[in-house]
Each structure stands twice: as structure tokens, then as C-alpha cells.
Amino acid sequence: MGQWERRNQEIGTLREALRTGPTDLELANRYWTALAGERAKGEADLRTGSNVIEAFRAVALSSKEGVEAFAAAYRVLFEVSGEAPRPAYFDQPLLRALKAELTELSRVGRTNVEWLLRSIEASGPSQ
């Protein structure tokens, strides 16, 4: 099995594990890291906004650490690729979770969540 096949298999295995354990922050981080790839190996960065939702939405709904990880992942995605948060990805339960934890977050976490909320508002209404 080649490098590309191994990576795809790892990503697929992690994706499947997330379906059975969607609130596992460590698993979400491992999936996100696998999607990022290793530059030293010449692997492409496969992360997208839909991957942030897939990896971190349930985690964000379940804990303040999840909210911080969700916002941090979106911030990294934006800095790396320029892909801004899309309002269509943010339903009311997710928006409520982001806003509810705001005062309990670390300074960096709060900054990332505030950036995320401003970005969504600037992009227009969610669908």
C-alpha cells in the first residue's frame, strides 16, 4: 500500500470513529491533523470548512473545550487557505453553544470565537 492509500485509509478510519464518538475531542483533533497532512512528506492539506463542522461541531455542542477547538480550527483554516466561515454551516444550536461559552473561554479562545461570530455576521444570514 502506498503513502496516498495509507493516508486515505487513516482519514477514513478516523472519520468513521468520529461517527461513533462525535464528542471525543482527542479524536476530532486527530482527524483534523490527519486532514492537514505532513508537508515534509509532500501531503496536501485537505481541510475545509465542512471538515471543521464534521470534526468539531458535536464537540463544540458538548463542552467549552470543544467550543475553543472548533473556533481555533476555523481560524487556522482561514489563515492557511483563506476559507472564511460559511453561515450555512452554522445552525442555531451551534451558534447558541458558541455564544453561551464565550465568557468562560480563555483569552485566545474568546478571541477566536469572537472572530468567528463576526465573520459569520459579515457574510450574511445563515440558510
Secondary structure as GFF3:
##gff-version 3
##sequence-region A 1 127
A	DSSP	alpha_helix	3	20	.	.	.	ID=ss1
A	DSSP	alpha_helix	25	36	.	.	.	ID=ss2
A	DSSP	three_ten_helix	39	41	.	.	.	ID=ss3
A	DSSP	alpha_helix	49	62	.	.	.	ID=ss4
A	DSSP	alpha_helix	64	81	.	.	.	ID=ss5
A	DSSP	three_ten_helix	87	89	.	.	.	ID=ss6
A	DSSP	alpha_helix	92	100	.	.	.	ID=ss7
A	DSSP	three_ten_helix	102	104	.	.	.	ID=ss8
A	DSSP	alpha_helix	107	123	.	.	.	ID=ss9
###
